[in-house]
Amino acid sequence: MFEATWNALQANLTPGTVIPNGTAYHGAFGEPFTVAAVGATIVVVDPPGAQTEQRVGIADFRAVYDHWNNYCHGPMLRRAFRPLTRYSKYVISILHWLEGHLGGQLP
């Protein structure tokens, strides 16, 4: 259930956490990014080389979460998230981090 995952994210993700950048198919690649803030409805990330922090809302996380199983185990590629959110790179990486932090799966 998304609410349990969002609650776990808020309880475990803290400012300063470095998140490896990656995808389900290619694993970790590229530069990691840093979490700048975690709020009730938003996660703010500070990507390397970016001029501004990126504010990723709860709706972006829900959009990816709703397709998480198909993305991780099925035919769905990251580009399929483009119509749903422009922040899929950050959401996917954070959800993968959360899975690892919680022992291998989202709540």
C-alpha positions as CSV (number, residue, x, y, z in Angstrom):
1,M,0.0,0.0,0.0
2,F,1.4,3.4,-1.0
3,E,0.7,5.1,2.3
4,A,2.9,2.5,4.1
5,T,5.7,3.1,1.7
6,W,5.4,6.9,2.0
7,N,5.5,6.6,5.8
8,A,8.5,4.4,5.6
9,L,10.2,6.8,3.3
10,Q,9.5,9.7,5.6
11,A,10.8,7.7,8.6
12,N,14.0,6.5,7.0
13,L,15.0,9.2,4.5
14,T,16.9,12.1,6.1
15,P,18.5,15.3,4.7
16,G,22.1,14.5,3.7
17,T,21.3,11.0,2.6
18,V,23.2,10.2,-0.6
19,I,21.1,8.2,-3.1
20,P,22.8,6.1,-5.8
21,N,21.4,6.9,-9.2
22,G,20.1,3.8,-11.1
23,T,17.4,1.7,-12.8
24,A,16.0,-1.7,-12.4
25,Y,17.7,-3.0,-15.5
26,H,21.1,-1.3,-15.3
27,G,21.6,-1.1,-11.6
28,A,23.6,1.9,-10.2
29,F,25.1,4.2,-12.8
30,G,25.8,7.9,-13.1
31,E,26.3,10.3,-10.2
32,P,24.5,9.9,-7.0
33,F,22.3,12.8,-5.6
34,T,21.7,14.1,-2.1
35,V,18.4,14.5,-0.3
36,A,18.1,18.1,0.8
37,A,14.8,17.9,2.7
38,V,11.9,15.5,3.4
39,G,8.5,17.0,4.1
40,A,4.9,15.8,4.6
41,T,4.2,15.8,0.8
42,I,7.6,16.4,-0.8
43,V,11.2,15.3,-1.1
44,V,13.7,17.8,-2.2
45,V,16.8,16.5,-3.9
46,D,20.1,18.2,-4.8
47,P,21.4,16.7,-8.0
48,P,25.1,17.2,-8.8
49,G,25.7,19.9,-11.3
50,A,22.1,21.2,-11.1
51,Q,21.6,24.9,-10.6
52,T,18.6,24.4,-8.4
53,E,17.2,21.7,-6.1
54,Q,14.4,19.5,-7.5
55,R,11.1,19.3,-5.5
56,V,9.6,15.9,-6.0
57,G,6.0,15.7,-4.7
58,I,4.1,12.8,-3.2
59,A,2.0,12.5,-6.5
60,D,5.2,11.7,-8.4
61,F,6.1,8.9,-5.9
62,R,2.5,7.5,-6.1
63,A,2.6,7.5,-9.9
64,V,5.8,5.4,-9.9
65,Y,4.7,3.2,-7.0
66,D,1.5,2.3,-8.8
67,H,3.6,0.6,-11.5
68,W,6.6,-0.5,-9.3
69,N,6.0,-4.3,-9.7
70,N,5.7,-4.0,-13.5
71,Y,8.8,-1.8,-13.6
72,C,10.9,-4.0,-11.4
73,H,9.8,-7.4,-12.7
74,G,8.0,-6.9,-15.9
75,P,8.3,-5.3,-19.3
76,M,7.9,-1.7,-18.2
77,L,10.9,0.6,-18.9
78,R,11.7,3.9,-17.1
79,R,10.7,5.9,-20.2
80,A,7.1,4.7,-19.6
81,F,7.0,7.0,-16.6
82,R,7.6,10.2,-18.7
83,P,3.9,10.9,-19.2
84,L,3.3,10.4,-15.4
85,T,6.2,12.4,-13.9
86,R,9.3,14.3,-14.9
87,Y,11.1,13.1,-11.8
88,S,11.1,9.3,-12.4
89,K,15.0,9.3,-12.1
90,Y,14.8,10.5,-8.5
91,V,11.7,8.5,-7.5
92,I,13.0,5.2,-8.9
93,S,16.4,5.7,-7.2
94,I,14.9,6.7,-3.9
95,L,12.5,3.7,-3.9
96,H,15.4,1.3,-4.7
97,W,17.3,2.9,-1.9
98,L,14.3,2.4,0.4
99,E,14.0,-1.2,-0.6
100,G,17.6,-1.9,0.3
101,H,17.3,0.1,3.5
102,L,14.3,-2.0,4.5
103,G,15.7,-5.4,3.6
104,G,14.7,-5.9,0.0
105,Q,11.1,-4.8,-0.5
106,L,8.8,-1.9,-0.1
107,P,6.1,-2.1,2.6
